[in-house]
Amino acid sequence: MKRLQLEDLSKQLGFSKTLISMVLNGKGDQYGISKKTQAAVLDAVAKLDYTPNKFAKALRTGKSNFIGLIVADIANPFYSKIAKNIENVLFEKNYNLMVCSTDENEEKEKRLVEMMINQQGVDGLIIASTFKDSSFYDQPRYANMPIVFIDRVLPLFNTNYVVIDNYGGALEITNHLLQQGCKKIACFSITPSYISTIEDRVNGYKDALSKSKLKFDSSLLKPINFEKVEGDVETALTELLISHPDLDAIFALNNNIATALLNILKRKHFLEKGKKIKIACFDDIDLFNIIDKPVISVSQPVEEIGKNASILILDIMDGKQTNKANIVLSTKLIER
């Protein structure tokens, strides 16, 4: 059967294609089209076999059945697994998922939020925010927008979130390295360093050292630029092997850093010097199960993060969740 086109719709309704297009793009008020005419167009689009248009449906019913997911980097296995679990839950409830990456860029996050709300008409947002504070989301225009934050929390912001115990996980994995006899443990962090997950992991690392009567050495804490992971990891490792020949462990604060580190250690000129260095990572990925060098890791409950975030956003939209929900999930140490 032939799909109804804009021209066919114009003939049936007796309105111009331009007028119909304006209404479907949410510009009816802007161009002075009466509410009655707009309603007639939207009602016809909903009833006729016109090219599916979620915007028209959203304008007519107040629902698009789309949820937006904004993360730092969807290519990161951590976020892609969370996205898959969110998608699975939402699909069962007849909702679709729209995913975007911020690349840890605040301006990009602003544009993505505005785009998803104003242009895509999403019913709710799940966000791993890269913002330093809550001022953007604390604006009155977002007061009634269902939002759930995952992975990260914004300081001094009373909101709904699903996160893991980053501090406890970092404390546990650093303690494990200390119990294995490691005394010189470097920590490879990631920018932006103000992100709550990174701050908590660094604090867990520092406190584990302090409780073991080891003085924190700032030269062992290496910031890795989010946009230059491979290069920064190699530079940091080279510096450490020269300045700290007794280095016996490196704690990578995420899986991208750990992967880059393993690749660099595999190179010939790093192999001998890096052979005895233990590698630990805050996250557990499939790669760690198939490589020769054992990686001690903290497993994050990605499935639970996705499920909890999905159920929470749906409950907020349905009015079942009126109080702010703060869900903190535990990690698990994987010894290899």
C-alpha positions, 0 to 999 in steps of 0.5 A, spaced: 500 500 500 502 506 498 504 511 504 501 517 504 505 523 502 505 530 504 501 532 498 496 527 499 495 530 506 494 537 503 489 535 498 485 531 503 485 536 508 484 542 504 490 546 507 497 547 503 503 543 504 507 549 507 501 550 513 501 542 514 509 542 515 509 548 519 504 545 524 508 538 524 514 542 526 511 545 532 511 552 528 503 553 528 503 558 534 509 562 531 506 563 524 499 565 527 495 558 525 489 557 529 489 552 534 483 549 531 487 548 524 493 545 528 488 540 532 485 538 525 492 537 522 494 533 528 488 529 528 488 527 521 496 525 521 494 521 527 488 517 524 491 517 516 497 512 514 501 518 513 509 517 514 510 516 522 511 522 525 513 522 533 513 530 533 506 530 531 503 525 536 507 528 541 504 535 540 497 531 539 497 527 545 503 530 550 507 523 549 512 521 544 514 515 547 521 516 546 526 517 552 533 520 551 539 518 554 545 522 554 552 519 556 559 521 556 561 516 550 557 511 547 563 507 545 565 506 552 563 499 553 560 501 560 555 506 557 554 502 551 552 496 556 548 501 560 544 503 554 542 496 552 539 494 558 535 501 558 533 499 551 531 492 553 526 495 559 523 501 555 522 496 549 517 492 554 514 498 556 513 501 549 518 506 549 524 507 544 531 510 546 534 515 543 542 516 545 547 521 544 554 522 547 557 529 550 564 527 549 565 530 556 563 537 553 558 542 557 556 546 551 555 539 547 551 537 553 547 543 553 545 543 546 543 535 546 538 537 552 535 542 548 535 538 542 532 532 545 526 536 549 525 542 544 526 538 537 525 531 539 520 531 544 522 526 549 518 524 555 524 524 559 531 524 560 537 519 563 543 523 563 551 522 565 552 529 566 559 532 565 557 539 568 561 541 574 555 544 578 547 543 577 546 551 575 544 548 568 539 543 570 536 547 576 533 552 571 525 553 572 524 550 565 526 543 567 523 543 574 517 539 571 522 535 566 522 527 568 530 527 569 534 521 572 542 522 573 546 516 572 553 514 574 555 521 576 551 526 581 552 534 581 554 537 587 548 540 592 543 538 587 537 534 590 535 530 584 533 523 582 540 518 581 542 511 580 550 511 581 555 506 584 559 506 590 565 509 587 569 511 593 568 504 596 570 500 590 576 504 589 578 503 597 577 496 596 581 495 590 587 499 593 587 495 599 587 489 595 593 491 591 596 493 598 595 486 601 598 483 595 605 487 597 604 493 593 607 499 596 608 504 590 601 504 587 600 510 581 593 512 579 591 514 572 585 519 573 581 522 567 579 529 565 574 532 567 577 531 574 571 534 578 566 529 575 563 526 582 565 518 580 573 521 579 573 525 585 570 519 589 575 514 586 581 518 587 579 519 594 578 512 595 585 511 593 588 516 597 584 514 603 587 506 602 594 509 602 593 513 608 590 508 612 596 503 611 600 509 613 603 510 606 604 517 604 600 520 598 605 522 593 602 527 588 607 525 583 604 518 582 597 521 581 597 522 573 591 526 570 589 523 563 586 527 558 579 524 555 581 526 548 588 524 548 588 517 552 593 513 548 598 519 548 597 521 555 598 514 558 604 513 554 607 519 557 605 518 564 608 511 564 614 513 561 615 518 566 613 514 572 618 508 570 624 513 570 622 517 576 619 511 580 623 505 578 620 501 584 613 502 581 609 496 583 602 497 581 598 502 576 590 503 578 587 505 572 580 509 573 576 507 567 577 501 562 579 506 556 585 508 560 587 500 562 586 498 555 591 503 553 596 502 558 595 494 556 597 496 549 603 500 551 606 495 556 605 490 550 610 494 546 617 491 546 621 497 549 616 497 555 615 489 556 621 488 561 620 494 565 612 493 566 612 486 567 612 486 574 607 492 575 600 489 577 594 493 573 588 494 576 582 497 573 575 501 576 571 497 571 571 490 568 571 488 561 571 482 556 578 484 554 581 482 561 578 475 561 582 473 554 589 477 555 595 474 558 597 479 563 592 479 569 588 485 571 585 486 578 578 490 577 572 492 580 566 490 576 560 495 576 553 492 576 551 495 569 545 491 568 542 494 575 544 501 573 540 500 567 534 497 570 534 501 576 534 508 571 529 505 566 524 503 572 525 510 576 524 514 569 518 511 568 515 511 575 517 519 575 513 520 568 507 516 571 507 519 577 508 513 581 515 516 584 514 523 587 520 523 592 527 524 590 530 517 589 537 516 590 540 509 589 547 507 590 549 500 588 555 496 590 561 494 586 565 487 586 572 486 586 575 481 581 581 478 583 586 475 577 
